Amino acid sequence: MAVAALLLWLCTAAVGSYLLVTAAHASGDTDPAPESATAVPVPDTAAETAAETAAPAQPARARDRFDPPSLQRAKSEPVPGLKALAEFAHPALAMIGFGIWLGYVVSRDRLFAEIGLGVLLGTVCAGLSWFIVNTRAARRAAAGQDLATAAPGAAALTPPTRVLILHGIGATLTLLFAVLIDVRA
């Protein structure tokens, strides 16, 4: 059963890597098709409209009117730096936990199973917080609140929904297997 949990963890990590690569590629891709020499350039009215509506937002307080846009963005976040922390911590904890669980599979030492379960719980919490932060950022962007203060490349990751659900199911099953193994051991 420990080997099954390890393989399930590996599959979940593979799906998560796919999510990370495709979502990062999609959010950084501003020009999906390069223009050829024979193509007639067509003005992008949506980009022009967004540029016209992206006038600097008025700060809420008078003392904030001289703040640069990056500082205004940082002040508007509920927990500054949470997205960056979760974006780093979730994959890092997943790799560390996978290594610890591999140590458990090889040695069958109960301490490795308990530490692996703890790291897995931290990974799940970091992943859920990353999902929540990205969902809120996508909702704000859809509502037009971030148009004025959005920095280039600061778009929320928008992964394919089916693959995201598959990753969540894999993580849930991995957690279930790890808990059952730890309780049984």
N, C-alpha and C positions, 0 to 999 in steps of 0.2 A: 504494500500500500504506500510505503514511503517513496518507492520508485515511481509509482503512478502520480503521486503529488509532485515529484520533481519534474516529470514529463509534462504534467499539466501546467506547472509554473513556467516551464520553458516555452510551451505553446502560447501561454498568455503574454509572456515577454516578447515573443515574435510578433504577435498581433499588435502589442503596444508599440513596438518599434515601427511597424508598418504605419500605425496611426500617426506617430510622431513625424515620420518622414513625409507622408502624404499631406498632412495638415500644415506642416512648415513650408512645404513646397507650394501648396495652394495659397497660403497667406502672403508669401513673398513674391508670387507670380503676378506682376502687374500687366504684362503684355503677353497673352497666351500664344499668339501667332506672330512671328516676326514678319515685317513687311518685306515683300519682294520688290525688286526694281521695277517690275511692270505693274504693280498694283497701284491703284489710285488712292491716295490717302483720304480717308473719310474722317471729318472732325468728330470727336467723341463728345456728344452733347451732354451725356450724363456726367462726364468728368468736368466739363465747363460749368454745368449747373452746380455740381458739388463745390467747385472752386469759388463760385459766386456766393453760395450760401455759407461757406466756411469762413466767414468774417470772424475776427477775434471776438470771443465771448466776453461779456462784461463781468468782471469779478463780482462776487457776492458782497464783499466788503470793500470800503474805500481804500483801506490800507493795502489791499492785495492788487490794486490796479497796475502796479509796476512789476508784478511778478512775471517772469517769462513763462511761455506755455508749458514747458516741462515741469516747472514748479507748480503751476495751477493743476496739471494732471496729477502730480504726486499728492497734492492736498485734497483732491477730489476722491482719491481711492479710500475705501473704508479702512483697509489695513495696508499701508504702503509697503510695497515689496513682496506681498503675499504671492502674487502670480509668479514672479521670478523664483522665489523660494520653492514653491510647489513644483514648478517646471524643472528645477534641478533635483529636488529631493525625491520625487516619485521614481524616476528611473534609477537614481543612485541607490536608493534604498532597495529597489527591486533587485539590482545586481548584487548588492551585499547580501541580501537575504537568500538569493539563489545560491551563492557560494557557501553560506552557513548551512543551508539545507542539504547541499551536496556533501558537506562535512558530516552531517547526521546520517545520510544514506551510507556513506563509506564506513563510518565508525560505530554507528548505532548508539552513540552516547546521548543520553536523555537531555543533557545540558544544551547540546546543539539544537535539538528539537525545540526546546523552550525559547532559546535565543532567536531561532529562525521564526518561530511564531510571533514573537514580539516585533521583530523587524517587519514581518509581513503585515501586522496590524498597523505599524507606522506607515508602511507603503500604501496601504488602503486609505488611511486618513489623508495622506498627502495627495493621492490620486483624486479622492472625492473633493478636497478643497480646490485642487486645480480645475476640476470639472465645474465646480460652482463658480469660481472666479471667471472662467472663460464664458460660461453661460450668461453671467451678469454683464460682462463686457460686450458680448454679442447683442444682448437686449438693448444696452445703452447705445450701441452703434446703430442698431436698427431704428431706434427712436430718434436718432439724429443728435443725441446729446454730446457725442464725442467728435462730431465733425469739426468743430472749431479748435479743439485741443489735441486732435489725433496726430501723433508723430508718424513719420514714414516707417513702415515695418512694425507698427504697434498693434496691428489688427489681431483680434482674438483668433485662436486656432479653431477652425471649423472642420472637424473630422467627419468622415462618412458615418451616418447614424448606425447602420447595421454593423459595421466593424466595431464601433464604440460599444454597442450592446454585447457583441461577442467577447470583447475584452472584459467587460464587466461580469459576464457570466463565468468566464474563465477565472477571473480573480475571486469570485464568490466560491466557486468549486474548490479552488486551491486553498482558500481560507478554511472551508469546511473540512477538507482532507487533513490539513495541518492540525486543526483543533481535535479532530477524531484521533489522529495519531498521537498527539501530545497527551490527551486524556487517557488513551489506552496504554501508553508506554509507562 
